[in-house]
Amino acid sequence: MFPQKPRRPMPPPHPFMGRPRPPVEQQPTPMKQQLINQFRDSEGNIDIDKITNTAQQVGKLYSQVSPLFTKFMKK
């Protein structure tokens, strides 16, 4: 990089770096599957009422928060 300055030698690698990780016993559930599992009932079926209630809550929250965002975006 700088031709007039000699480069410093690289330090030796740390003895614990580069070790392979032990195999993971169980793969984590993908995010989508975790989200879907939140909307299942006790029998494992998808609960439409939970989905509907959650969507209504999100809509109410959006209607309360969106004026704040528009106020800040105009500035």
Backbone bond lengths (Angstrom), bond angles and torsions (degrees), N, CA, C in turn:
res aa  C-N    CA-C-N  psi(-1)  N-CA   C-N-CA  omega(-1)  CA-C   N-CA-C  phi
1 M - - - 1.426 - - 1.525 109.72 -
2 F 1.321 117.53 -53.81 1.450 122.55 175.89 1.524 107.68 -110.83
3 P 1.324 119.19 108.93 1.469 120.71 -173.61 1.529 112.99 -66.04
4 Q 1.313 119.63 -27.06 1.447 120.79 -177.42 1.538 112.74 -79.49
5 K 1.333 118.26 -18.44 1.458 120.96 -178.91 1.520 109.79 -105.04
6 P 1.317 117.28 133.04 1.481 118.77 175.66 1.528 109.84 -72.87
7 R 1.305 115.58 147.44 1.466 120.49 178.69 1.517 110.44 -79.31
8 R 1.309 114.29 144.06 1.460 119.26 176.16 1.520 108.68 -77.42
9 P 1.312 117.43 143.02 1.473 118.62 178.25 1.525 110.30 -68.45
10 M 1.299 114.68 148.26 1.465 120.31 178.80 1.517 109.36 -72.91
11 P 1.348 117.77 140.47 1.464 119.49 177.55 1.525 109.59 -69.13
12 P 1.308 116.58 154.29 1.473 118.53 178.57 1.525 109.60 -65.86
13 P 1.321 117.41 150.84 1.462 119.90 -179.30 1.521 111.22 -64.16
14 H 1.317 114.89 147.22 1.461 121.18 177.91 1.522 107.99 -66.27
15 P 1.336 117.81 139.47 1.473 118.38 -175.75 1.528 114.32 -62.89
16 F 1.338 118.04 -23.32 1.459 119.32 -178.22 1.520 112.85 -94.46
17 M 1.318 117.21 -7.33 1.466 119.22 179.18 1.519 109.92 -79.25
18 G 1.291 115.65 145.61 1.452 120.01 176.17 1.506 114.18 86.29
19 R 1.325 117.31 -3.40 1.456 118.52 176.91 1.519 109.23 -67.96
20 P 1.304 118.05 138.50 1.467 118.57 177.46 1.531 110.21 -69.03
21 R 1.310 115.05 144.32 1.462 119.90 177.89 1.516 109.43 -74.20
22 P 1.330 115.64 148.92 1.471 116.59 175.15 1.522 109.46 -67.87
23 P 1.315 117.68 150.79 1.469 119.52 -178.24 1.522 110.90 -62.61
24 V 1.314 115.81 142.01 1.456 121.52 178.62 1.519 107.47 -77.71
25 E 1.321 115.11 130.47 1.464 118.68 -176.59 1.519 112.33 -69.94
26 Q 1.348 116.48 -42.29 1.455 119.53 -177.98 1.522 108.40 -132.43
27 Q 1.311 116.11 128.06 1.454 121.04 178.89 1.523 108.79 -72.38
28 P 1.345 118.19 138.71 1.460 118.91 177.52 1.525 111.18 -66.70
29 T 1.320 114.49 149.14 1.457 120.06 179.51 1.514 109.01 -68.75
30 P 1.321 118.32 136.15 1.465 119.61 178.44 1.530 110.84 -59.18
31 M 1.321 115.02 154.17 1.468 121.56 -175.63 1.526 111.82 -57.82
32 K 1.322 117.26 -41.57 1.461 119.68 -179.10 1.526 111.39 -62.59
33 Q 1.324 115.61 -40.49 1.467 119.12 -179.63 1.522 110.42 -66.29
34 Q 1.337 117.19 -38.89 1.460 120.18 177.54 1.528 110.55 -63.34
35 L 1.325 116.31 -39.87 1.455 120.37 179.39 1.525 110.65 -64.99
36 I 1.307 117.00 -44.67 1.468 120.53 179.59 1.524 110.69 -64.00
37 N 1.330 117.05 -37.37 1.460 120.04 -179.52 1.526 112.35 -63.32
38 Q 1.333 117.67 -25.51 1.459 120.65 177.99 1.523 111.62 -67.46
39 F 1.312 117.33 -20.58 1.460 121.91 -177.18 1.525 112.32 -106.07
40 R 1.290 117.14 23.65 1.470 120.87 177.00 1.524 109.31 -101.70
41 D 1.323 114.94 149.57 1.463 118.77 176.77 1.521 109.75 -86.50
42 S 1.335 116.57 -174.13 1.467 120.81 -176.04 1.527 112.54 -65.35
43 E 1.330 117.15 -21.12 1.461 120.79 179.71 1.533 112.52 -91.78
44 G 1.329 116.95 -4.56 1.446 120.72 178.69 1.510 114.80 95.24
45 N 1.333 117.04 1.01 1.470 121.10 178.11 1.523 109.53 -85.32
46 I 1.330 115.72 153.14 1.460 119.74 177.68 1.521 108.77 -71.55
47 D 1.336 115.63 128.02 1.462 122.41 -176.89 1.526 109.27 -97.10
48 I 1.318 116.16 105.02 1.469 122.23 -177.96 1.531 110.63 -63.55
49 D 1.327 117.83 -34.76 1.469 120.69 179.46 1.530 111.07 -62.66
50 K 1.331 116.99 -41.07 1.474 120.03 177.76 1.526 110.45 -62.89
51 I 1.324 116.09 -42.42 1.464 120.45 -179.96 1.525 110.12 -63.70
52 T 1.330 116.60 -44.30 1.459 121.06 -179.08 1.523 111.18 -64.59
53 N 1.331 117.05 -46.07 1.465 120.63 179.38 1.517 111.51 -61.65
54 T 1.319 116.80 -41.60 1.461 120.18 179.54 1.522 110.57 -65.46
55 A 1.316 117.41 -41.78 1.471 120.70 178.43 1.525 110.80 -62.71
56 Q 1.322 117.11 -39.53 1.464 120.02 177.31 1.527 111.64 -64.44
57 Q 1.333 116.71 -40.88 1.465 120.68 178.62 1.521 110.90 -64.62
58 V 1.325 116.90 -40.37 1.466 120.65 177.99 1.522 110.19 -64.47
59 G 1.328 116.94 -40.62 1.466 120.74 178.06 1.520 111.98 -63.09
60 K 1.332 116.57 -43.06 1.469 120.35 177.66 1.523 111.05 -64.02
61 L 1.316 116.44 -43.07 1.465 120.32 179.05 1.523 110.81 -62.71
62 Y 1.313 116.71 -42.57 1.461 120.75 178.95 1.527 110.90 -62.10
63 S 1.327 116.74 -43.04 1.464 118.87 -179.16 1.526 111.59 -66.38
64 Q 1.331 118.21 -26.44 1.458 121.30 178.09 1.526 112.04 -81.05
65 V 1.314 116.53 -34.51 1.464 121.00 -172.68 1.525 112.53 -93.11
66 S 1.310 118.57 -28.90 1.465 120.89 -174.77 1.525 113.65 -59.29
67 P 1.348 120.80 -37.15 1.467 117.88 176.68 1.529 113.32 -61.38
68 L 1.324 116.86 -32.59 1.467 119.60 177.48 1.519 110.86 -65.78
69 F 1.324 116.53 -42.40 1.463 119.75 -179.73 1.526 111.27 -66.27
70 T 1.337 116.45 -41.04 1.463 118.12 179.38 1.526 110.31 -66.53
71 K 1.310 117.62 -33.92 1.454 120.74 178.74 1.531 110.27 -64.32
72 F 1.333 117.23 -42.49 1.466 120.86 -179.97 1.528 112.25 -73.91
73 M 1.315 116.66 -30.47 1.470 119.46 -178.82 1.521 111.97 -72.39
74 K 1.328 117.76 -26.37 1.466 121.28 -179.98 1.518 111.66 -74.11
75 K 1.334 116.86 -24.37 1.472 119.98 -177.91 1.502 111.32 -74.78
